[in-house]
Amino acid sequence: MEEVLENGMKFLNGLMSMSTGKPLIPDGQEKSISVNKKTGEVTMKFKLPGF
């Protein structure tokens, strides 16, 4: 599941880069998704443009 979500974030990052010229996921950030296997909690990290 984590791999599928990560690929989805990469896709969104590509769309954002093409439309605004700014990436959704900052350079150097390896993972934008993490899943806590004990609790099932999913954490997504990304930067909104303009903030």
N, CA, C and O atoms as a GROMACS GRO file, in nm:
protein
  204
    1MET      N    1   0.082  -0.118   0.000
    1MET     CA    2   0.000   0.000   0.000
    1MET      C    3   0.087   0.126   0.000
    1MET      O    4   0.058   0.224  -0.069
    2GLU      N    5   0.193   0.123   0.078
    2GLU     CA    6   0.282   0.238   0.087
    2GLU      C    7   0.342   0.272  -0.050
    2GLU      O    8   0.355   0.389  -0.087
    3GLU      N    9   0.379   0.169  -0.124
    3GLU     CA   10   0.439   0.190  -0.256
    3GLU      C   11   0.338   0.254  -0.353
    3GLU      O   12   0.374   0.342  -0.431
    4VAL      N   13   0.214   0.209  -0.348
    4VAL     CA   14   0.110   0.265  -0.435
    4VAL      C   15   0.086   0.412  -0.401
    4VAL      O   16   0.076   0.496  -0.491
    5LEU      N   17   0.077   0.445  -0.272
    5LEU     CA   18   0.057   0.584  -0.231
    5LEU      C   19   0.176   0.671  -0.271
    5LEU      O   20   0.159   0.785  -0.313
    6GLU      N   21   0.296   0.616  -0.257
    6GLU     CA   22   0.418   0.690  -0.294
    6GLU      C   23   0.419   0.721  -0.444
    6GLU      O   24   0.455   0.831  -0.485
    7ASN      N   25   0.378   0.623  -0.526
    7ASN     CA   26   0.370   0.646  -0.670
    7ASN      C   27   0.265   0.751  -0.704
    7ASN      O   28   0.284   0.830  -0.796
    8GLY      N   29   0.155   0.752  -0.631
    8GLY     CA   30   0.053   0.854  -0.650
    8GLY      C   31   0.105   0.993  -0.618
    8GLY      O   32   0.075   1.089  -0.689
    9MET      N   33   0.183   1.005  -0.511
    9MET     CA   34   0.242   1.134  -0.476
    9MET      C   35   0.344   1.179  -0.581
    9MET      O   36   0.353   1.298  -0.611
   10LYS      N   37   0.419   1.086  -0.638
   10LYS     CA   38   0.514   1.120  -0.744
   10LYS      C   39   0.438   1.172  -0.866
   10LYS      O   40   0.483   1.266  -0.932
   11PHE      N   41   0.324   1.111  -0.897
   11PHE     CA   42   0.242   1.156  -1.009
   11PHE      C   43   0.192   1.298  -0.984
   11PHE      O   44   0.201   1.383  -1.071
   12LEU      N   45   0.138   1.323  -0.864
   12LEU     CA   46   0.090   1.456  -0.829
   12LEU      C   47   0.203   1.558  -0.831
   12LEU      O   48   0.183   1.673  -0.872
   13ASN      N   49   0.321   1.517  -0.788
   13ASN     CA   50   0.438   1.604  -0.791
   13ASN      C   51   0.472   1.644  -0.935
   13ASN      O   52   0.505   1.759  -0.961
   14GLY      N   53   0.463   1.549  -1.027
   14GLY     CA   54   0.489   1.576  -1.167
   14GLY      C   55   0.388   1.674  -1.225
   14GLY      O   56   0.424   1.765  -1.298
   15LEU      N   57   0.260   1.654  -1.191
   15LEU     CA   58   0.156   1.746  -1.238
   15LEU      C   59   0.177   1.887  -1.184
   15LEU      O   60   0.163   1.985  -1.257
   16MET      N   61   0.211   1.896  -1.058
   16MET     CA   62   0.234   2.026  -0.996
   16MET      C   63   0.354   2.096  -1.058
   16MET      O   64   0.350   2.216  -1.085
   17SER      N   65   0.459   2.020  -1.082
   17SER     CA   66   0.580   2.078  -1.144
   17SER      C   67   0.550   2.130  -1.284
   17SER      O   68   0.599   2.236  -1.322
   18MET      N   69   0.470   2.056  -1.361
   18MET     CA   70   0.437   2.099  -1.496
   18MET      C   71   0.346   2.221  -1.496
   18MET      O   72   0.362   2.310  -1.580
   19SER      N   73   0.252   2.227  -1.404
   19SER     CA   74   0.155   2.336  -1.406
   19SER      C   75   0.206   2.465  -1.341
   19SER      O   76   0.170   2.574  -1.386
   20THR      N   77   0.287   2.454  -1.237
   20THR     CA   78   0.331   2.575  -1.166
   20THR      C   79   0.482   2.598  -1.173
   20THR      O   80   0.528   2.708  -1.144
   21GLY      N   81   0.556   2.497  -1.212
   21GLY     CA   82   0.702   2.508  -1.213
   21GLY      C   83   0.764   2.485  -1.077
   21GLY      O   84   0.886   2.494  -1.062
   22LYS      N   85   0.680   2.457  -0.977
   22LYS     CA   86   0.730   2.431  -0.841
   22LYS      C   87   0.689   2.289  -0.800
   22LYS      O   88   0.576   2.248  -0.822
   23PRO      N   89   0.783   2.215  -0.740
   23PRO     CA   90   0.749   2.078  -0.700
   23PRO      C   91   0.661   2.076  -0.575
   23PRO      O   92   0.667   2.165  -0.490
   24LEU      N   93   0.580   1.972  -0.566
   24LEU     CA   94   0.497   1.949  -0.448
   24LEU      C   95   0.583   1.889  -0.336
   24LEU      O   96   0.562   1.918  -0.218
   25ILE      N   97   0.679   1.806  -0.376
   25ILE     CA   98   0.769   1.740  -0.281
   25ILE      C   99   0.906   1.806  -0.295
   25ILE      O  100   0.964   1.802  -0.404
   26PRO      N  101   0.959   1.865  -0.188
   26PRO     CA  102   1.089   1.933  -0.196
   26PRO      C  103   1.202   1.839  -0.237
   26PRO      O  104   1.200   1.720  -0.204
   27ASP      N  105   1.301   1.893  -0.310
   27ASP     CA  106   1.418   1.814  -0.348
   27ASP      C  107   1.488   1.764  -0.223
   27ASP      O  108   1.499   1.835  -0.123
   28GLY      N  109   1.535   1.641  -0.229
   28GLY     CA  110   1.606   1.583  -0.117
   28GLY      C  111   1.516   1.505  -0.022
   28GLY      O  112   1.565   1.427   0.060
   29GLN      N  113   1.386   1.525  -0.032
   29GLN     CA  114   1.293   1.449   0.053
   29GLN      C  115   1.268   1.316  -0.015
   29GLN      O  116   1.205   1.311  -0.121
   30GLU      N  117   1.317   1.208   0.045
   30GLU     CA  118   1.306   1.077  -0.018
   30GLU      C  119   1.164   1.022  -0.015
   30GLU      O  120   1.112   0.977  -0.117
   31LYS      N  121   1.103   1.024   0.101
   31LYS     CA  122   0.970   0.965   0.115
   31LYS      C  123   0.869   1.072   0.151
   31LYS      O  124   0.892   1.154   0.240
   32SER      N  125   0.757   1.071   0.082
   32SER     CA  126   0.651   1.164   0.114
   32SER      C  127   0.537   1.094   0.188
   32SER      O  128   0.446   1.160   0.239
   33ILE      N  129   0.542   0.961   0.194
   33ILE     CA  130   0.439   0.880   0.259
   33ILE      C  131   0.505   0.789   0.362
   33ILE      O  132   0.608   0.728   0.334
   34SER      N  133   0.446   0.780   0.478
   34SER     CA  134   0.490   0.680   0.575
   34SER      C  135   0.367   0.616   0.638
   34SER      O  136   0.267   0.682   0.665
   35VAL      N  137   0.376   0.486   0.661
   35VAL     CA  138   0.265   0.410   0.719
   35VAL      C  139   0.313   0.347   0.848
   35VAL      O  140   0.412   0.273   0.849
   36ASN      N  141   0.242   0.377   0.959
   36ASN     CA  142   0.271   0.314   1.088
   36ASN      C  143   0.202   0.179   1.087
   36ASN      O  144   0.079   0.171   1.092
   37LYS      N  145   0.279   0.073   1.080
   37LYS     CA  146   0.223  -0.061   1.067
   37LYS      C  147   0.144  -0.106   1.191
   37LYS      O  148   0.055  -0.190   1.180
   38LYS      N  149   0.177  -0.050   1.307
   38LYS     CA  150   0.104  -0.087   1.429
   38LYS      C  151  -0.035  -0.024   1.434
   38LYS      O  152  -0.133  -0.091   1.466
   39THR      N  153  -0.043   0.105   1.401
   39THR     CA  154  -0.171   0.177   1.412
   39THR      C  155  -0.244   0.191   1.280
   39THR      O  156  -0.364   0.220   1.279
   40GLY      N  157  -0.175   0.170   1.168
   40GLY     CA  158  -0.236   0.188   1.037
   40GLY      C  159  -0.242   0.335   0.994
   40GLY      O  160  -0.301   0.367   0.891
   41GLU      N  161  -0.181   0.423   1.073
   41GLU     CA  162  -0.182   0.565   1.043
   41GLU      C  163  -0.093   0.595   0.922
   41GLU      O  164   0.021   0.549   0.914
   42VAL      N  165  -0.148   0.673   0.828
   42VAL     CA  166  -0.074   0.714   0.708
   42VAL      C  167  -0.042   0.862   0.721
   42VAL      O  168  -0.131   0.943   0.748
   43THR      N  169   0.085   0.898   0.700
   43THR     CA  170   0.129   1.036   0.706
   43THR      C  171   0.183   1.076   0.569
   43THR      O  172   0.268   1.007   0.512
   44MET      N  173   0.130   1.188   0.516
   44MET     CA  174   0.176   1.239   0.388
   44MET      C  175   0.243   1.373   0.411
   44MET      O  176   0.189   1.458   0.481
   45LYS      N  177   0.362   1.393   0.351
   45LYS     CA  178   0.436   1.519   0.367
   45LYS      C  179   0.453   1.583   0.231
   45LYS      O  180   0.506   1.521   0.139
   46PHE      N  181   0.406   1.708   0.218
   46PHE     CA  182   0.426   1.784   0.096
   46PHE      C  183   0.412   1.932   0.128
   46PHE      O  184   0.360   1.969   0.233
   47LYS      N  185   0.460   2.016   0.037
   47LYS     CA  186   0.458   2.160   0.058
   47LYS      C  187   0.359   2.223  -0.039
   47LYS      O  188   0.367   2.202  -0.160
   48LEU      N  189   0.266   2.300   0.014
   48LEU     CA  190   0.172   2.371  -0.071
   48LEU      C  191   0.239   2.496  -0.127
   48LEU      O  192   0.312   2.564  -0.054
   49PRO      N  193   0.216   2.528  -0.253
   49PRO     CA  194   0.278   2.647  -0.311
   49PRO      C  195   0.229   2.774  -0.242
   49PRO      O  196   0.111   2.785  -0.207
   50GLY      N  197   0.320   2.867  -0.223
   50GLY     CA  198   0.283   2.994  -0.162
   50GLY      C  199   0.299   2.997  -0.011
   50GLY      O  200   0.273   3.100   0.052
   51PHE      N  201   0.341   2.886   0.050
   51PHE     CA  202   0.358   2.882   0.194
   51PHE      C  203   0.501   2.852   0.231
   51PHE      O  204   0.534   2.845   0.349
   0.00000   0.00000   0.00000
